[in-house]
Amino acid sequence: MTKRFSFSLNATDGKARTGVISTPRGDIRTPAFMPVGTAATVKAMMPESVAATGADILLGNTYHLMLRPTAERIDRLGGLHKFMNWDKPILTDSGGFQVMSLADLRKMTEKGVTFKSHIDGSRHELTPERSMDIQKLLGSDIVMCFDECPALPADRKRIAQSMELSMRWAQRSRDAFGDRPGHALFGIQQGGLEEDLRAQSAEALKAVEFDGYAVGGLAVGEGQEAMFGVLDFAPDQLPVDKPRYLMGVGKPDDIVGAVKRGIDMMDCVLPSRSGRTGQLFTRRGVVNIKNARHADDPRPLDAQCTCPTCANYTRAYLHHVFRAHEMISGMLLTWHNLHYFQEIMQGMRDAIAAARFAAWETEFHETRALGDIDPTC
């Protein structure tokens, strides 16, 4: 019999939680950060290197994969895990966010969304049923409901209409998903910044019953203060015994603030995208390796970091290969960023288990406030 999807909470400290999501392909330690493998690859990284950073799960993108190489082709070739050589869990988003962001190319109705491919202009239709079918073909372990995510700011009437449509699509997603032992379906809470609309959305999702619940519609331009304002109440509106996933977040201090408010899972392109553009995240804040101050610096990026980049390469070398546009630059810088993000997650898991999250958080912010080490003379 196939092992079923389950979630167990091991400890809480305030609203912060640590636990384990169990899947047939392995356990996911929470709080968890999911590197984004948009087109069946985490850019500039080998899958085994991503695993070495401490990642238990990756995110794949339904919209991009349905267009190229197509979900049908991936299915014929053995599924997404085999296709990209990743044997741990994979979460796929529904494709809704990418479709909605192509506003000039799409038409939305009650049925779903028709749109033109950004690649070749070909026409496609994405509905809750089609999204479930694509994600089944991909073989992902955690499937996301198809929803609409309006950009913020937006007026209350628009947000309410969007949320209500997403809840109808959530029921259709559940019906189309069916019974798939070992695979999970997450519902997505919407409602913008409005507490009552968020509550209404949560009640609708709980009535349908999902294996986990996402807080959607944030990190879309509202700013950190507004996002934290929603997270002060939104996770509490969702079931305590199911994973809570904040979509598309974020920067290190966003992640810490979200976990503090009861979030268990997050994803973001930031560590890999920033790595390719020369922006590095360290315990002492952000470092721009392109700056001339690093050209003669024989020190590592972060002397306390245990990633291969910091263990084996100097700031001077990292500066050189970035300025010279060498491919190894994106590889080394992305590896460091992903390692650092996973180090944050492990630090929070340990702190919550030891009931010292507040102290860990204070140290995290104080160290980041120090700023980068002084330049060499």
Order of alpha helices (4+ residues) and beta strands (2+ residues): beta-beta-beta-beta-alpha-beta-alpha-alpha-alpha-beta-alpha-beta-beta-beta-alpha-beta-alpha-beta-alpha-beta-alpha-beta-alpha-beta-alpha-beta-beta-alpha-alpha-alpha-alpha
